[in-house]
Amino acid sequence: MDRNLNLNRAETFSFINPWIRYFLFFFSFLFWVFSLLIVAIGVYAKVQKATDTFSFSLTLVFLTQLAIAIMGFFYSDQTRDALGKFVTKAIVHYRDDLDLQNLMDYIQKEFKCCGWNNYTDWSWNLYFNCTHTNPSTERCSVPYSCCTPVPGEAVINTMCGFGVQTQTFLEADKSIYPVGCADRAVMWIESHLMLVGALALGMALPQIAGIVLSQILISQIQDEITSVL
């Protein structure tokens, strides 16, 4: 009899808040859409790799990855090492992979830097290697994305970085950004701590909200089960 009474009461009362379910569904759907967007951009970039729209899509993906990477830059040596390995790979394969070339050019232009530690890192690349035995016409050079812009220059001088690796830091500073991207990234973060913090908080809050709502829903389901037993 008591069991039937509890079952009848359960039909008109529930411990489970429907709004919790709605919010969980919304967050799950939001994450699903975001993941689908990233996949779509990656597929589109792969298909349109030889076109200019590829660069635009690549930039979107890169900015997303960069935002995630810089948030952990100060807080994890492993993150910095991972970024260093990525930039090293981009330098080594600069002429072999259009994706890495576009990314490296974007990084150097955006942060006004050259290489990871400094401009001589470009000797890691087969074409820019500065050893005397290198037959490349680009020996001891750096990409034009390292070059400082010349006021009033209508046409970009793509050869502005030729022979720069043979120059001292002060000499190279007259035509390129000799500082490495590692130092520039640290400087950028130090001057944008509020922005980095806001990005971290903005990405963390939805995930925290999803975890909290899930725990609340689990607790309410357990209360519902207990009430009918």
mmCIF file of the C-alpha atoms, coordinates in Angstrom:
data_MODEL
# 
_entry.id   MODEL 
# 
loop_
_atom_site.group_PDB 
_atom_site.id 
_atom_site.type_symbol 
_atom_site.label_atom_id 
_atom_site.label_alt_id 
_atom_site.label_comp_id 
_atom_site.label_asym_id 
_atom_site.label_entity_id 
_atom_site.label_seq_id 
_atom_site.pdbx_PDB_ins_code 
_atom_site.Cartn_x 
_atom_site.Cartn_y 
_atom_site.Cartn_z 
_atom_site.occupancy 
_atom_site.B_iso_or_equiv 
_atom_site.pdbx_formal_charge 
_atom_site.auth_seq_id 
_atom_site.auth_comp_id 
_atom_site.auth_asym_id 
_atom_site.auth_atom_id 
_atom_site.pdbx_PDB_model_num 
ATOM 1   C CA . MET A 1 1   ? 0.000  0.000  0.000   1.00 0.00 ? 1   MET A CA 1 
ATOM 2   C CA . ASP A 1 2   ? 2.790  2.409  0.934   1.00 0.00 ? 2   ASP A CA 1 
ATOM 3   C CA . ARG A 1 3   ? 4.564  1.565  -2.282  1.00 0.00 ? 3   ARG A CA 1 
ATOM 4   C CA . ASN A 1 4   ? 1.453  2.378  -4.349  1.00 0.00 ? 4   ASN A CA 1 
ATOM 5   C CA . LEU A 1 5   ? 1.094  5.659  -2.468  1.00 0.00 ? 5   LEU A CA 1 
ATOM 6   C CA . ASN A 1 6   ? 4.691  6.582  -3.220  1.00 0.00 ? 6   ASN A CA 1 
ATOM 7   C CA . LEU A 1 7   ? 4.214  5.712  -6.878  1.00 0.00 ? 7   LEU A CA 1 
ATOM 8   C CA . ASN A 1 8   ? 1.105  7.912  -7.094  1.00 0.00 ? 8   ASN A CA 1 
ATOM 9   C CA . ARG A 1 9   ? 2.950  10.785 -5.445  1.00 0.00 ? 9   ARG A CA 1 
ATOM 10  C CA . ALA A 1 10  ? 5.850  10.381 -7.890  1.00 0.00 ? 10  ALA A CA 1 
ATOM 11  C CA . GLU A 1 11  ? 3.464  11.019 -10.769 1.00 0.00 ? 11  GLU A CA 1 
ATOM 12  C CA . THR A 1 12  ? 2.728  14.530 -9.511  1.00 0.00 ? 12  THR A CA 1 
ATOM 13  C CA . PHE A 1 13  ? 6.088  15.412 -7.883  1.00 0.00 ? 13  PHE A CA 1 
ATOM 14  C CA . SER A 1 14  ? 9.650  15.062 -9.053  1.00 0.00 ? 14  SER A CA 1 
ATOM 15  C CA . PHE A 1 15  ? 12.980 15.870 -7.434  1.00 0.00 ? 15  PHE A CA 1 
ATOM 16  C CA . ILE A 1 16  ? 14.453 16.433 -10.888 1.00 0.00 ? 16  ILE A CA 1 
ATOM 17  C CA . ASN A 1 17  ? 14.479 20.073 -11.967 1.00 0.00 ? 17  ASN A CA 1 
ATOM 18  C CA . PRO A 1 18  ? 13.634 20.217 -15.702 1.00 0.00 ? 18  PRO A CA 1 
ATOM 19  C CA . TRP A 1 19  ? 15.693 23.391 -16.122 1.00 0.00 ? 19  TRP A CA 1 
ATOM 20  C CA . ILE A 1 20  ? 18.823 21.455 -15.167 1.00 0.00 ? 20  ILE A CA 1 
ATOM 21  C CA . ARG A 1 21  ? 18.171 19.079 -18.026 1.00 0.00 ? 21  ARG A CA 1 
ATOM 22  C CA . TYR A 1 22  ? 17.539 21.958 -20.421 1.00 0.00 ? 22  TYR A CA 1 
ATOM 23  C CA . PHE A 1 23  ? 20.800 23.684 -19.495 1.00 0.00 ? 23  PHE A CA 1 
ATOM 24  C CA . LEU A 1 24  ? 22.774 20.445 -19.806 1.00 0.00 ? 24  LEU A CA 1 
ATOM 25  C CA . PHE A 1 25  ? 21.246 19.833 -23.210 1.00 0.00 ? 25  PHE A CA 1 
ATOM 26  C CA . PHE A 1 26  ? 22.114 23.393 -24.252 1.00 0.00 ? 26  PHE A CA 1 
ATOM 27  C CA . PHE A 1 27  ? 25.769 23.102 -23.162 1.00 0.00 ? 27  PHE A CA 1 
ATOM 28  C CA . SER A 1 28  ? 26.130 19.687 -24.784 1.00 0.00 ? 28  SER A CA 1 
ATOM 29  C CA . PHE A 1 29  ? 24.631 21.011 -28.000 1.00 0.00 ? 29  PHE A CA 1 
ATOM 30  C CA . LEU A 1 30  ? 26.931 24.063 -27.874 1.00 0.00 ? 30  LEU A CA 1 
ATOM 31  C CA . PHE A 1 31  ? 30.043 21.919 -27.487 1.00 0.00 ? 31  PHE A CA 1 
ATOM 32  C CA . TRP A 1 32  ? 28.843 19.646 -30.287 1.00 0.00 ? 32  TRP A CA 1 
ATOM 33  C CA . VAL A 1 33  ? 28.342 22.611 -32.647 1.00 0.00 ? 33  VAL A CA 1 
ATOM 34  C CA . PHE A 1 34  ? 31.770 24.034 -31.780 1.00 0.00 ? 34  PHE A CA 1 
ATOM 35  C CA . SER A 1 35  ? 33.454 20.667 -32.384 1.00 0.00 ? 35  SER A CA 1 
ATOM 36  C CA . LEU A 1 36  ? 31.602 20.258 -35.663 1.00 0.00 ? 36  LEU A CA 1 
ATOM 37  C CA . LEU A 1 37  ? 32.733 23.728 -36.726 1.00 0.00 ? 37  LEU A CA 1 
ATOM 38  C CA . ILE A 1 38  ? 36.389 22.893 -36.062 1.00 0.00 ? 38  ILE A CA 1 
ATOM 39  C CA . VAL A 1 39  ? 36.074 19.651 -38.044 1.00 0.00 ? 39  VAL A CA 1 
ATOM 40  C CA . ALA A 1 40  ? 34.342 21.469 -40.908 1.00 0.00 ? 40  ALA A CA 1 
ATOM 41  C CA . ILE A 1 41  ? 37.082 24.101 -41.049 1.00 0.00 ? 41  ILE A CA 1 
ATOM 42  C CA . GLY A 1 42  ? 39.747 21.391 -41.079 1.00 0.00 ? 42  GLY A CA 1 
ATOM 43  C CA . VAL A 1 43  ? 38.046 19.456 -43.893 1.00 0.00 ? 43  VAL A CA 1 
ATOM 44  C CA . TYR A 1 44  ? 37.450 22.623 -45.904 1.00 0.00 ? 44  TYR A CA 1 
ATOM 45  C CA . ALA A 1 45  ? 41.061 23.693 -45.438 1.00 0.00 ? 45  ALA A CA 1 
ATOM 46  C CA . LYS A 1 46  ? 42.257 20.285 -46.635 1.00 0.00 ? 46  LYS A CA 1 
ATOM 47  C CA . VAL A 1 47  ? 40.082 20.409 -49.744 1.00 0.00 ? 47  VAL A CA 1 
ATOM 48  C CA . GLN A 1 48  ? 40.848 24.053 -50.558 1.00 0.00 ? 48  GLN A CA 1 
ATOM 49  C CA . LYS A 1 49  ? 44.521 23.871 -49.624 1.00 0.00 ? 49  LYS A CA 1 
ATOM 50  C CA . ALA A 1 50  ? 45.778 25.458 -52.834 1.00 0.00 ? 50  ALA A CA 1 
ATOM 51  C CA . THR A 1 51  ? 43.416 28.452 -52.704 1.00 0.00 ? 51  THR A CA 1 
ATOM 52  C CA . ASP A 1 52  ? 43.503 31.797 -50.898 1.00 0.00 ? 52  ASP A CA 1 
ATOM 53  C CA . THR A 1 53  ? 40.448 30.880 -48.807 1.00 0.00 ? 53  THR A CA 1 
ATOM 54  C CA . PHE A 1 54  ? 42.594 28.151 -47.293 1.00 0.00 ? 54  PHE A CA 1 
ATOM 55  C CA . SER A 1 55  ? 44.740 30.818 -45.616 1.00 0.00 ? 55  SER A CA 1 
ATOM 56  C CA . PHE A 1 56  ? 41.664 32.395 -44.058 1.00 0.00 ? 56  PHE A CA 1 
ATOM 57  C CA . SER A 1 57  ? 40.442 29.078 -42.646 1.00 0.00 ? 57  SER A CA 1 
ATOM 58  C CA . LEU A 1 58  ? 43.926 28.230 -41.462 1.00 0.00 ? 58  LEU A CA 1 
ATOM 59  C CA . THR A 1 59  ? 44.138 31.523 -39.609 1.00 0.00 ? 59  THR A CA 1 
ATOM 60  C CA . LEU A 1 60  ? 40.882 30.789 -37.772 1.00 0.00 ? 60  LEU A CA 1 
ATOM 61  C CA . VAL A 1 61  ? 42.147 27.407 -36.642 1.00 0.00 ? 61  VAL A CA 1 
ATOM 62  C CA . PHE A 1 62  ? 45.509 28.886 -35.683 1.00 0.00 ? 62  PHE A CA 1 
ATOM 63  C CA . LEU A 1 63  ? 43.963 31.672 -33.599 1.00 0.00 ? 63  LEU A CA 1 
ATOM 64  C CA . THR A 1 64  ? 41.916 29.118 -31.701 1.00 0.00 ? 64  THR A CA 1 
ATOM 65  C CA . GLN A 1 65  ? 44.978 26.982 -31.023 1.00 0.00 ? 65  GLN A CA 1 
ATOM 66  C CA . LEU A 1 66  ? 47.062 30.027 -30.138 1.00 0.00 ? 66  LEU A CA 1 
ATOM 67  C CA . ALA A 1 67  ? 44.504 31.261 -27.601 1.00 0.00 ? 67  ALA A CA 1 
ATOM 68  C CA . ILE A 1 68  ? 44.581 27.869 -25.889 1.00 0.00 ? 68  ILE A CA 1 
ATOM 69  C CA . ALA A 1 69  ? 48.374 27.637 -26.007 1.00 0.00 ? 69  ALA A CA 1 
ATOM 70  C CA . ILE A 1 70  ? 49.194 31.071 -24.575 1.00 0.00 ? 70  ILE A CA 1 
ATOM 71  C CA . MET A 1 71  ? 46.855 30.546 -21.618 1.00 0.00 ? 71  MET A CA 1 
ATOM 72  C CA . GLY A 1 72  ? 49.149 27.838 -20.318 1.00 0.00 ? 72  GLY A CA 1 
ATOM 73  C CA . PHE A 1 73  ? 52.373 29.491 -21.437 1.00 0.00 ? 73  PHE A CA 1 
ATOM 74  C CA . PHE A 1 74  ? 53.328 30.864 -18.030 1.00 0.00 ? 74  PHE A CA 1 
ATOM 75  C CA . TYR A 1 75  ? 51.942 27.996 -16.022 1.00 0.00 ? 75  TYR A CA 1 
ATOM 76  C CA . SER A 1 76  ? 53.462 24.949 -17.673 1.00 0.00 ? 76  SER A CA 1 
ATOM 77  C CA . ASP A 1 77  ? 56.984 24.325 -18.890 1.00 0.00 ? 77  ASP A CA 1 
ATOM 78  C CA . GLN A 1 78  ? 55.602 21.454 -20.927 1.00 0.00 ? 78  GLN A CA 1 
ATOM 79  C CA . THR A 1 79  ? 53.348 23.858 -22.820 1.00 0.00 ? 79  THR A CA 1 
ATOM 80  C CA . ARG A 1 80  ? 56.281 26.104 -23.665 1.00 0.00 ? 80  ARG A CA 1 
ATOM 81  C CA . ASP A 1 81  ? 58.350 23.107 -24.760 1.00 0.00 ? 81  ASP A CA 1 
ATOM 82  C CA . ALA A 1 82  ? 55.482 21.923 -26.938 1.00 0.00 ? 82  ALA A CA 1 
ATOM 83  C CA . LEU A 1 83  ? 55.221 25.336 -28.591 1.00 0.00 ? 83  LEU A CA 1 
ATOM 84  C CA . GLY A 1 84  ? 58.975 25.382 -29.095 1.00 0.00 ? 84  GLY A CA 1 
ATOM 85  C CA . LYS A 1 85  ? 58.842 21.988 -30.806 1.00 0.00 ? 85  LYS A CA 1 
ATOM 86  C CA . PHE A 1 86  ? 55.996 23.164 -33.020 1.00 0.00 ? 86  PHE A CA 1 
ATOM 87  C CA . VAL A 1 87  ? 57.862 26.306 -34.115 1.00 0.00 ? 87  VAL A CA 1 
ATOM 88  C CA . THR A 1 88  ? 61.011 24.243 -34.686 1.00 0.00 ? 88  THR A CA 1 
ATOM 89  C CA . LYS A 1 89  ? 59.030 21.901 -36.933 1.00 0.00 ? 89  LYS A CA 1 
ATOM 90  C CA . ALA A 1 90  ? 57.544 24.887 -38.768 1.00 0.00 ? 90  ALA A CA 1 
ATOM 91  C CA . ILE A 1 91  ? 61.036 26.283 -39.390 1.00 0.00 ? 91  ILE A CA 1 
ATOM 92  C CA . VAL A 1 92  ? 62.506 22.966 -40.557 1.00 0.00 ? 92  VAL A CA 1 
ATOM 93  C CA . HIS A 1 93  ? 59.648 22.279 -42.997 1.00 0.00 ? 93  HIS A CA 1 
ATOM 94  C CA . TYR A 1 94  ? 58.977 25.903 -43.940 1.00 0.00 ? 94  TYR A CA 1 
ATOM 95  C CA . ARG A 1 95  ? 59.538 25.355 -47.681 1.00 0.00 ? 95  ARG A CA 1 
ATOM 96  C CA . ASP A 1 96  ? 57.995 21.885 -47.728 1.00 0.00 ? 96  ASP A CA 1 
ATOM 97  C CA . ASP A 1 97  ? 54.589 22.457 -46.135 1.00 0.00 ? 97  ASP A CA 1 
ATOM 98  C CA . LEU A 1 98  ? 52.309 25.344 -47.120 1.00 0.00 ? 98  LEU A CA 1 
ATOM 99  C CA . ASP A 1 99  ? 50.369 25.037 -43.856 1.00 0.00 ? 99  ASP A CA 1 
ATOM 100 C CA . LEU A 1 100 ? 53.463 25.487 -41.696 1.00 0.00 ? 100 LEU A CA 1 
ATOM 101 C CA . GLN A 1 101 ? 54.760 28.255 -43.940 1.00 0.00 ? 101 GLN A CA 1 
ATOM 102 C CA . ASN A 1 102 ? 51.549 30.259 -43.584 1.00 0.00 ? 102 ASN A CA 1 
ATOM 103 C CA . LEU A 1 103 ? 51.481 29.718 -39.836 1.00 0.00 ? 103 LEU A CA 1 
ATOM 104 C CA . MET A 1 104 ? 55.117 30.713 -39.343 1.00 0.00 ? 104 MET A CA 1 
ATOM 105 C CA . ASP A 1 105 ? 54.721 33.824 -41.466 1.00 0.00 ? 105 ASP A CA 1 
ATOM 106 C CA . TYR A 1 106 ? 51.635 34.796 -39.484 1.00 0.00 ? 106 TYR A CA 1 
ATOM 107 C CA . ILE A 1 107 ? 53.396 34.269 -36.124 1.00 0.00 ? 107 ILE A CA 1 
ATOM 108 C CA . GLN A 1 108 ? 56.450 36.318 -37.118 1.00 0.00 ? 108 GLN A CA 1 
ATOM 109 C CA . LYS A 1 109 ? 54.407 39.163 -38.557 1.00 0.00 ? 109 LYS A CA 1 
ATOM 110 C CA . GLU A 1 110 ? 51.945 39.248 -35.669 1.00 0.00 ? 110 GLU A CA 1 
ATOM 111 C CA . PHE A 1 111 ? 54.532 39.119 -32.882 1.00 0.00 ? 111 PHE A CA 1 
ATOM 112 C CA . LYS A 1 112 ? 57.265 40.973 -34.808 1.00 0.00 ? 112 LYS A CA 1 
ATOM 113 C CA . CYS A 1 113 ? 59.804 38.238 -34.218 1.00 0.00 ? 113 CYS A CA 1 
ATOM 114 C CA . CYS A 1 114 ? 62.087 35.866 -36.095 1.00 0.00 ? 114 CYS A CA 1 
ATOM 115 C CA . GLY A 1 115 ? 62.696 32.230 -35.214 1.00 0.00 ? 115 GLY A CA 1 
ATOM 116 C CA . TRP A 1 116 ? 62.003 30.753 -31.796 1.00 0.00 ? 116 TRP A CA 1 
ATOM 117 C CA . ASN A 1 117 ? 65.075 31.893 -29.828 1.00 0.00 ? 117 ASN A CA 1 
ATOM 118 C CA . ASN A 1 118 ? 66.343 34.423 -32.393 1.00 0.00 ? 118 ASN A CA 1 
ATOM 119 C CA . TYR A 1 119 ? 66.821 34.917 -36.135 1.00 0.00 ? 119 TYR A CA 1 
ATOM 120 C CA . THR A 1 120 ? 69.712 32.419 -36.376 1.00 0.00 ? 120 THR A CA 1 
ATOM 121 C CA . ASP A 1 121 ? 67.252 29.579 -35.726 1.00 0.00 ? 121 ASP A CA 1 
ATOM 122 C CA . TRP A 1 122 ? 66.499 29.667 -39.444 1.00 0.00 ? 122 TRP A CA 1 
ATOM 123 C CA . SER A 1 123 ? 69.700 27.713 -39.986 1.00 0.00 ? 123 SER A CA 1 
ATOM 124 C CA . TRP A 1 124 ? 67.610 24.698 -38.957 1.00 0.00 ? 124 TRP A CA 1 
ATOM 125 C CA . ASN A 1 125 ? 65.995 24.957 -42.364 1.00 0.00 ? 125 ASN A CA 1 
ATOM 126 C CA . LEU A 1 126 ? 67.690 23.205 -45.286 1.00 0.00 ? 126 LEU A CA 1 
ATOM 127 C CA . TYR A 1 127 ? 67.356 26.231 -47.573 1.00 0.00 ? 127 TYR A CA 1 
ATOM 128 C CA . PHE A 1 128 ? 68.352 28.906 -45.037 1.00 0.00 ? 128 PHE A CA 1 
ATOM 129 C CA . ASN A 1 129 ? 71.143 26.912 -43.403 1.00 0.00 ? 129 ASN A CA 1 
ATOM 130 C CA . CYS A 1 130 ? 74.217 29.097 -42.998 1.00 0.00 ? 130 CYS A CA 1 
ATOM 131 C CA . THR A 1 131 ? 76.972 26.515 -43.401 1.00 0.00 ? 131 THR A CA 1 
ATOM 132 C CA . HIS A 1 132 ? 79.492 27.109 -46.205 1.00 0.00 ? 132 HIS A CA 1 
ATOM 133 C CA . THR A 1 133 ? 78.597 23.812 -47.862 1.00 0.00 ? 133 THR A CA 1 
ATOM 134 C CA . ASN A 1 134 ? 74.962 24.814 -48.399 1.00 0.00 ? 134 ASN A CA 1 
ATOM 135 C CA . PRO A 1 135 ? 74.448 25.406 -52.165 1.00 0.00 ? 135 PRO A CA 1 
ATOM 136 C CA . SER A 1 136 ? 71.070 27.122 -51.709 1.00 0.00 ? 136 SER A CA 1 
ATOM 137 C CA . THR A 1 137 ? 70.710 30.687 -52.993 1.00 0.00 ? 137 THR A CA 1 
ATOM 138 C CA . GLU A 1 138 ? 68.910 31.441 -49.707 1.00 0.00 ? 138 GLU A CA 1 
ATOM 139 C CA . ARG A 1 139 ? 71.878 30.438 -47.569 1.00 0.00 ? 139 ARG A CA 1 
ATOM 140 C CA . CYS A 1 140 ? 72.161 32.508 -44.361 1.00 0.00 ? 140 CYS A CA 1 
ATOM 141 C CA . SER A 1 141 ? 68.826 34.227 -45.088 1.00 0.00 ? 141 SER A CA 1 
ATOM 142 C CA . VAL A 1 142 ? 65.522 34.492 -43.213 1.00 0.00 ? 142 VAL A CA 1 
ATOM 143 C CA . PRO A 1 143 ? 61.963 34.680 -44.602 1.00 0.00 ? 143 PRO A CA 1 
ATOM 144 C CA . TYR A 1 144 ? 60.627 38.100 -45.534 1.00 0.00 ? 144 TYR A CA 1 
ATOM 145 C CA . SER A 1 145 ? 58.061 37.772 -42.730 1.00 0.00 ? 145 SER A CA 1 
ATOM 146 C CA . CYS A 1 146 ? 60.957 38.583 -40.373 1.00 0.00 ? 146 CYS A CA 1 
ATOM 147 C CA . CYS A 1 147 ? 61.569 41.914 -42.071 1.00 0.00 ? 147 CYS A CA 1 
ATOM 148 C CA . THR A 1 148 ? 60.560 45.248 -40.605 1.00 0.00 ? 148 THR A CA 1 
ATOM 149 C CA . PRO A 1 149 ? 58.183 47.184 -42.904 1.00 0.00 ? 149 PRO A CA 1 
ATOM 150 C CA . VAL A 1 150 ? 59.605 50.117 -44.800 1.00 0.00 ? 150 VAL A CA 1 
ATOM 151 C CA . PRO A 1 151 ? 57.388 53.241 -44.614 1.00 0.00 ? 151 PRO A CA 1 
ATOM 152 C CA . GLY A 1 152 ? 55.974 54.154 -47.997 1.00 0.00 ? 152 GLY A CA 1 
ATOM 153 C CA . GLU A 1 153 ? 57.097 50.907 -49.620 1.00 0.00 ? 153 GLU A CA 1 
ATOM 154 C CA . ALA A 1 154 ? 54.482 49.941 -52.220 1.00 0.00 ? 154 ALA A CA 1 
ATOM 155 C CA . VAL A 1 155 ? 56.002 46.564 -53.165 1.00 0.00 ? 155 VAL A CA 1 
ATOM 156 C CA . ILE A 1 156 ? 57.240 44.121 -50.510 1.00 0.00 ? 156 ILE A CA 1 
ATOM 157 C CA . ASN A 1 157 ? 60.913 43.296 -50.861 1.00 0.00 ? 157 ASN A CA 1 
ATOM 158 C CA . THR A 1 158 ? 60.890 39.511 -50.444 1.00 0.00 ? 158 THR A CA 1 
ATOM 159 C CA . MET A 1 159 ? 64.714 39.467 -50.455 1.00 0.00 ? 159 MET A CA 1 
ATOM 160 C CA . CYS A 1 160 ? 65.109 41.805 -47.487 1.00 0.00 ? 160 CYS A CA 1 
ATOM 161 C CA . GLY A 1 161 ? 66.250 38.929 -45.256 1.00 0.00 ? 161 GLY A CA 1 
ATOM 162 C CA . PHE A 1 162 ? 69.034 37.676 -47.521 1.00 0.00 ? 162 PHE A CA 1 
ATOM 163 C CA . GLY A 1 163 ? 72.354 37.141 -45.725 1.00 0.00 ? 163 GLY A CA 1 
ATOM 164 C CA . VAL A 1 164 ? 71.012 38.412 -42.406 1.00 0.00 ? 164 VAL A CA 1 
ATOM 165 C CA . GLN A 1 165 ? 72.323 35.424 -40.424 1.00 0.00 ? 165 GLN A CA 1 
ATOM 166 C CA . THR A 1 166 ? 75.883 36.536 -41.109 1.00 0.00 ? 166 THR A CA 1 
ATOM 167 C CA . GLN A 1 167 ? 75.182 39.848 -39.357 1.00 0.00 ? 167 GLN A CA 1 
ATOM 168 C CA . THR A 1 168 ? 75.391 40.662 -35.669 1.00 0.00 ? 168 THR A CA 1 
ATOM 169 C CA . PHE A 1 169 ? 72.229 41.251 -33.647 1.00 0.00 ? 169 PHE A CA 1 
ATOM 170 C CA . LEU A 1 170 ? 72.585 45.039 -33.870 1.00 0.00 ? 170 LEU A CA 1 
ATOM 171 C CA . GLU A 1 171 ? 73.240 44.902 -37.604 1.00 0.00 ? 171 GLU A CA 1 
ATOM 172 C CA . ALA A 1 172 ? 70.293 42.592 -38.239 1.00 0.00 ? 172 ALA A CA 1 
ATOM 173 C CA . ASP A 1 173 ? 68.048 44.830 -36.147 1.00 0.00 ? 173 ASP A CA 1 
ATOM 174 C CA . LYS A 1 174 ? 68.199 47.451 -38.902 1.00 0.00 ? 174 LYS A CA 1 
ATOM 175 C CA . SER A 1 175 ? 66.285 45.306 -41.386 1.00 0.00 ? 175 SER A CA 1 
ATOM 176 C CA . ILE A 1 176 ? 64.486 42.511 -39.483 1.00 0.00 ? 176 ILE A CA 1 
ATOM 177 C CA . TYR A 1 177 ? 62.967 41.663 -36.117 1.00 0.00 ? 177 TYR A CA 1 
ATOM 178 C CA . PRO A 1 178 ? 65.920 39.743 -34.592 1.00 0.00 ? 178 PRO A CA 1 
ATOM 179 C CA . VAL A 1 179 ? 64.168 38.844 -31.330 1.00 0.00 ? 179 VAL A CA 1 
ATOM 180 C CA . GLY A 1 180 ? 62.837 35.286 -31.061 1.00 0.00 ? 180 GLY A CA 1 
ATOM 181 C CA . CYS A 1 181 ? 59.102 34.569 -30.939 1.00 0.00 ? 181 CYS A CA 1 
ATOM 182 C CA . ALA A 1 182 ? 59.428 32.937 -27.494 1.00 0.00 ? 182 ALA A CA 1 
ATOM 183 C CA . ASP A 1 183 ? 60.407 36.253 -25.895 1.00 0.00 ? 183 ASP A CA 1 
ATOM 184 C CA . ARG A 1 184 ? 57.819 38.183 -27.912 1.00 0.00 ? 184 ARG A CA 1 
ATOM 185 C CA . ALA A 1 185 ? 55.071 35.817 -26.795 1.00 0.00 ? 185 ALA A CA 1 
ATOM 186 C CA . VAL A 1 186 ? 56.044 36.340 -23.145 1.00 0.00 ? 186 VAL A CA 1 
ATOM 187 C CA . MET A 1 187 ? 56.038 40.112 -23.650 1.00 0.00 ? 187 MET A CA 1 
ATOM 188 C CA . TRP A 1 188 ? 52.616 39.937 -25.305 1.00 0.00 ? 188 TRP A CA 1 
ATOM 189 C CA . ILE A 1 189 ? 51.161 37.906 -22.452 1.00 0.00 ? 189 ILE A CA 1 
ATOM 190 C CA . GLU A 1 190 ? 52.596 40.276 -19.838 1.00 0.00 ? 190 GLU A CA 1 
ATOM 191 C CA . SER A 1 191 ? 50.938 43.222 -21.547 1.00 0.00 ? 191 SER A CA 1 
ATOM 192 C CA . HIS A 1 192 ? 47.607 41.387 -22.029 1.00 0.00 ? 192 HIS A CA 1 
ATOM 193 C CA . LEU A 1 193 ? 47.187 39.548 -18.740 1.00 0.00 ? 193 LEU A CA 1 
ATOM 194 C CA . MET A 1 194 ? 43.588 40.728 -18.353 1.00 0.00 ? 194 MET A CA 1 
ATOM 195 C CA . LEU A 1 195 ? 42.738 39.449 -21.840 1.00 0.00 ? 195 LEU A CA 1 
ATOM 196 C CA . VAL A 1 196 ? 44.449 36.100 -21.237 1.00 0.00 ? 196 VAL A CA 1 
ATOM 197 C CA . GLY A 1 197 ? 42.637 35.766 -17.911 1.00 0.00 ? 197 GLY A CA 1 
ATOM 198 C CA . ALA A 1 198 ? 39.298 36.585 -19.538 1.00 0.00 ? 198 ALA A CA 1 
ATOM 199 C CA . LEU A 1 199 ? 39.904 33.980 -22.250 1.00 0.00 ? 199 LEU A CA 1 
ATOM 200 C CA . ALA A 1 200 ? 40.786 31.364 -19.655 1.00 0.00 ? 200 ALA A CA 1 
ATOM 201 C CA . LEU A 1 201 ? 37.728 32.205 -17.560 1.00 0.00 ? 201 LEU A CA 1 
ATOM 202 C CA . GLY A 1 202 ? 35.450 32.302 -20.596 1.00 0.00 ? 202 GLY A CA 1 
ATOM 203 C CA . MET A 1 203 ? 36.553 28.827 -21.676 1.00 0.00 ? 203 MET A CA 1 
ATOM 204 C CA . ALA A 1 204 ? 36.479 27.390 -18.156 1.00 0.00 ? 204 ALA A CA 1 
ATOM 205 C CA . LEU A 1 205 ? 33.043 28.623 -17.038 1.00 0.00 ? 205 LEU A CA 1 
ATOM 206 C CA . PRO A 1 206 ? 30.940 26.589 -19.516 1.00 0.00 ? 206 PRO A CA 1 
ATOM 207 C CA . GLN A 1 207 ? 32.868 23.439 -18.635 1.00 0.00 ? 207 GLN A CA 1 
ATOM 208 C CA . ILE A 1 208 ? 32.535 24.100 -14.890 1.00 0.00 ? 208 ILE A CA 1 
ATOM 209 C CA . ALA A 1 209 ? 28.832 24.828 -15.341 1.00 0.00 ? 209 ALA A CA 1 
ATOM 210 C CA . GLY A 1 210 ? 28.380 21.530 -17.197 1.00 0.00 ? 210 GLY A CA 1 
ATOM 211 C CA . ILE A 1 211 ? 30.141 19.602 -14.419 1.00 0.00 ? 211 ILE A CA 1 
ATOM 212 C CA . VAL A 1 212 ? 28.095 21.274 -11.659 1.00 0.00 ? 212 VAL A CA 1 
ATOM 213 C CA . LEU A 1 213 ? 24.795 20.790 -13.491 1.00 0.00 ? 213 LEU A CA 1 
ATOM 214 C CA . SER A 1 214 ? 25.632 17.126 -14.132 1.00 0.00 ? 214 SER A CA 1 
ATOM 215 C CA . GLN A 1 215 ? 26.285 16.536 -10.438 1.00 0.00 ? 215 GLN A CA 1 
ATOM 216 C CA . ILE A 1 216 ? 23.040 18.272 -9.483  1.00 0.00 ? 216 ILE A CA 1 
ATOM 217 C CA . LEU A 1 217 ? 21.102 16.172 -11.985 1.00 0.00 ? 217 LEU A CA 1 
ATOM 218 C CA . ILE A 1 218 ? 22.679 12.954 -10.676 1.00 0.00 ? 218 ILE A CA 1 
ATOM 219 C CA . SER A 1 219 ? 21.760 13.924 -7.117  1.00 0.00 ? 219 SER A CA 1 
ATOM 220 C CA . GLN A 1 220 ? 18.178 14.697 -8.114  1.00 0.00 ? 220 GLN A CA 1 
ATOM 221 C CA . ILE A 1 221 ? 17.838 11.381 -9.963  1.00 0.00 ? 221 ILE A CA 1 
ATOM 222 C CA . GLN A 1 222 ? 19.073 9.539  -6.881  1.00 0.00 ? 222 GLN A CA 1 
ATOM 223 C CA . ASP A 1 223 ? 16.534 11.391 -4.727  1.00 0.00 ? 223 ASP A CA 1 
ATOM 224 C CA . GLU A 1 224 ? 13.808 10.479 -7.220  1.00 0.00 ? 224 GLU A CA 1 
ATOM 225 C CA . ILE A 1 225 ? 14.755 6.812  -7.104  1.00 0.00 ? 225 ILE A CA 1 
ATOM 226 C CA . THR A 1 226 ? 14.837 6.830  -3.301  1.00 0.00 ? 226 THR A CA 1 
ATOM 227 C CA . SER A 1 227 ? 11.403 8.442  -3.091  1.00 0.00 ? 227 SER A CA 1 
ATOM 228 C CA . VAL A 1 228 ? 9.660  5.629  -4.966  1.00 0.00 ? 228 VAL A CA 1 
ATOM 229 C CA . LEU A 1 229 ? 11.388 2.752  -3.180  1.00 0.00 ? 229 LEU A CA 1 
# 
